[in-house]
Amino acid sequence: MKKKILIVDDDPEIIKLLEFRLKQWGYDVISSEDGLDCLQIADTEKPDLVLLGIRLPGLDGISVCSELTTSHDIPVIILSGIKDEATKENVESFGAVDYITKPINMDELKSGMKKGIKQFKNHPIEQHV
């Protein structure tokens, strides 16, 4: 069964690029440009992983990340143009499994996605279901 990935970013070009690449890699892909919309999609579609920008309309990426990782138990990889360590550490404190800077290195993204999906697949909550 294909893994379902939700891409959320305020840049439609980034979304198109990621959709194309992820489909090549064999993933099912859903996308959004809005933080609030992302949470609604996560409720209905139950993605296996979310690739999430920080600057989003509706609800910022940090708040969305926190909600997805706690209430929805979905792994999140943050995609951002912000390259400083303080931002990376702050985002990871909200539950992100990885932080990848733009421009996106596709090998790094692929590795991070596999790690994130595997990490949550083996999550203790999953093992008791």
VOVO-474134 format. One record per residue (C-alpha): x, y, z. Coordinates in steps of 0.001 Angstrom, whole numbers, plus 500000, padded with zeros to 6 digits. Layout:
<atoms>
<atom><east>X</east><north>Y</north><up>Z</up></atom>
...
</atoms>
This chain:
<atoms>
<atom><east>500000</east><north>500000</north><up>500000</up></atom>
<atom><east>501340</east><north>503412</north><up>499028</up></atom>
<atom><east>502171</east><north>505885</north><up>501775</up></atom>
<atom><east>500161</east><north>509112</north><up>501670</up></atom>
<atom><east>502067</east><north>512390</north><up>501984</up></atom>
<atom><east>500495</east><north>515783</north><up>502654</up></atom>
<atom><east>502477</east><north>518760</north><up>501350</up></atom>
<atom><east>501654</east><north>522146</north><up>502882</up></atom>
<atom><east>503499</east><north>525253</north><up>501709</up></atom>
<atom><east>502604</east><north>528820</north><up>500807</up></atom>
<atom><east>504565</east><north>528554</north><up>497523</up></atom>
<atom><east>502607</east><north>526762</north><up>494762</up></atom>
<atom><east>505834</east><north>526159</north><up>492813</up></atom>
<atom><east>507362</east><north>524255</north><up>495741</up></atom>
<atom><east>504178</east><north>522209</north><up>495994</up></atom>
<atom><east>504238</east><north>521346</north><up>492280</up></atom>
<atom><east>507909</east><north>520341</north><up>492426</up></atom>
<atom><east>507373</east><north>518154</north><up>495497</up></atom>
<atom><east>504188</east><north>516588</north><up>494111</up></atom>
<atom><east>506037</east><north>515607</north><up>490948</up></atom>
<atom><east>509027</east><north>514134</north><up>492780</up></atom>
<atom><east>507008</east><north>512295</north><up>495432</up></atom>
<atom><east>504777</east><north>510702</north><up>492805</up></atom>
<atom><east>507944</east><north>509550</north><up>491011</up></atom>
<atom><east>509045</east><north>507960</north><up>494293</up></atom>
<atom><east>505742</east><north>506081</north><up>494518</up></atom>
<atom><east>503845</east><north>508109</north><up>497126</up></atom>
<atom><east>500225</east><north>509239</north><up>497021</up></atom>
<atom><east>500234</east><north>513018</north><up>497395</up></atom>
<atom><east>497767</east><north>515571</north><up>498741</up></atom>
<atom><east>498567</east><north>519274</north><up>498983</up></atom>
<atom><east>497430</east><north>522520</north><up>500548</up></atom>
<atom><east>498643</east><north>526103</north><up>500859</up></atom>
<atom><east>496886</east><north>526849</north><up>504173</up></atom>
<atom><east>497541</east><north>525822</north><up>507790</up></atom>
<atom><east>493909</east><north>525448</north><up>508853</up></atom>
<atom><east>493100</east><north>523520</north><up>505693</up></atom>
<atom><east>496024</east><north>521209</north><up>506489</up></atom>
<atom><east>494456</east><north>520194</north><up>509801</up></atom>
<atom><east>491121</east><north>519458</north><up>508133</up></atom>
<atom><east>492848</east><north>517371</north><up>505451</up></atom>
<atom><east>494803</east><north>515500</north><up>508127</up></atom>
<atom><east>491507</east><north>514635</north><up>509857</up></atom>
<atom><east>489903</east><north>513230</north><up>506718</up></atom>
<atom><east>492843</east><north>511825</north><up>504727</up></atom>
<atom><east>495042</east><north>510472</north><up>507563</up></atom>
<atom><east>498403</east><north>511042</north><up>505820</up></atom>
<atom><east>501454</east><north>509010</north><up>506797</up></atom>
<atom><east>503674</east><north>512116</north><up>506811</up></atom>
<atom><east>503329</east><north>515884</north><up>506389</up></atom>
<atom><east>505875</east><north>518116</north><up>504647</up></atom>
<atom><east>505152</east><north>521491</north><up>506196</up></atom>
<atom><east>506249</east><north>525055</north><up>505501</up></atom>
<atom><east>506498</east><north>527512</north><up>508395</up></atom>
<atom><east>504951</east><north>530632</north><up>506879</up></atom>
<atom><east>501383</east><north>529707</north><up>506043</up></atom>
<atom><east>498105</east><north>531581</north><up>505797</up></atom>
<atom><east>495356</east><north>530545</north><up>508196</up></atom>
<atom><east>497604</east><north>529060</north><up>510879</up></atom>
<atom><east>501397</east><north>529169</north><up>511050</up></atom>
<atom><east>503469</east><north>526028</north><up>510499</up></atom>
<atom><east>504729</east><north>525849</north><up>514092</up></atom>
<atom><east>501178</east><north>525661</north><up>515461</up></atom>
<atom><east>500173</east><north>523166</north><up>512774</up></atom>
<atom><east>503229</east><north>521016</north><up>513563</up></atom>
<atom><east>502378</east><north>520907</north><up>517248</up></atom>
<atom><east>498770</east><north>519931</north><up>516527</up></atom>
<atom><east>499685</east><north>517242</north><up>513985</up></atom>
<atom><east>502295</east><north>515553</north><up>516143</up></atom>
<atom><east>500274</east><north>515573</north><up>519369</up></atom>
<atom><east>496582</east><north>515286</north><up>518507</up></atom>
<atom><east>496933</east><north>513470</north><up>515181</up></atom>
<atom><east>500145</east><north>511488</north><up>515844</up></atom>
<atom><east>501428</east><north>512253</north><up>512327</up></atom>
<atom><east>505147</east><north>512760</north><up>511632</up></atom>
<atom><east>506063</east><north>516205</north><up>510303</up></atom>
<atom><east>509087</east><north>517407</north><up>508380</up></atom>
<atom><east>509489</east><north>521172</north><up>508338</up></atom>
<atom><east>510572</east><north>522773</north><up>505067</up></atom>
<atom><east>511921</east><north>526285</north><up>505512</up></atom>
<atom><east>514155</east><north>528931</north><up>504013</up></atom>
<atom><east>515248</east><north>529887</north><up>507546</up></atom>
<atom><east>518669</east><north>528381</north><up>508130</up></atom>
<atom><east>519561</east><north>529300</north><up>511732</up></atom>
<atom><east>519975</east><north>526681</north><up>514481</up></atom>
<atom><east>517646</east><north>528439</north><up>516946</up></atom>
<atom><east>514707</east><north>528077</north><up>514546</up></atom>
<atom><east>515566</east><north>524433</north><up>513898</up></atom>
<atom><east>515716</east><north>523647</north><up>517619</up></atom>
<atom><east>512469</east><north>525553</north><up>518244</up></atom>
<atom><east>510656</east><north>523601</north><up>515540</up></atom>
<atom><east>511965</east><north>520269</north><up>516800</up></atom>
<atom><east>510630</east><north>521128</north><up>520264</up></atom>
<atom><east>507164</east><north>521218</north><up>518669</up></atom>
<atom><east>507535</east><north>517618</north><up>517491</up></atom>
<atom><east>509005</east><north>517794</north><up>513982</up></atom>
<atom><east>511023</east><north>514702</north><up>513040</up></atom>
<atom><east>513263</east><north>516682</north><up>510689</up></atom>
<atom><east>514011</east><north>520200</north><up>509470</up></atom>
<atom><east>515064</east><north>520639</north><up>505854</up></atom>
<atom><east>516106</east><north>523995</north><up>504464</up></atom>
<atom><east>515165</east><north>525387</north><up>501065</up></atom>
<atom><east>516313</east><north>524978</north><up>498396</up></atom>
<atom><east>515422</east><north>521383</north><up>499122</up></atom>
<atom><east>518044</east><north>518693</north><up>498660</up></atom>
<atom><east>515952</east><north>515788</north><up>497335</up></atom>
<atom><east>518281</east><north>513089</north><up>498714</up></atom>
<atom><east>518033</east><north>514668</north><up>502170</up></atom>
<atom><east>514246</east><north>514890</north><up>501818</up></atom>
<atom><east>513899</east><north>511256</north><up>500745</up></atom>
<atom><east>516044</east><north>510089</north><up>503655</up></atom>
<atom><east>514136</east><north>512269</north><up>506144</up></atom>
<atom><east>510785</east><north>511011</north><up>504874</up></atom>
<atom><east>511768</east><north>507356</north><up>505229</up></atom>
<atom><east>513108</east><north>508031</north><up>508733</up></atom>
<atom><east>509964</east><north>509932</north><up>509770</up></atom>
<atom><east>507538</east><north>507312</north><up>508483</up></atom>
<atom><east>509522</east><north>504473</north><up>510061</up></atom>
<atom><east>509882</east><north>506324</north><up>513379</up></atom>
<atom><east>506144</east><north>506855</north><up>513729</up></atom>
<atom><east>505308</east><north>503397</north><up>512366</up></atom>
<atom><east>507278</east><north>501974</north><up>515286</up></atom>
<atom><east>505808</east><north>504489</north><up>517738</up></atom>
<atom><east>504691</east><north>502840</north><up>521024</up></atom>
<atom><east>501092</east><north>504023</north><up>520479</up></atom>
<atom><east>500982</east><north>502150</north><up>517164</up></atom>
<atom><east>502275</east><north>498951</north><up>518739</up></atom>
<atom><east>499334</east><north>498735</north><up>521155</up></atom>
<atom><east>496626</east><north>499087</north><up>518509</up></atom>
</atoms>
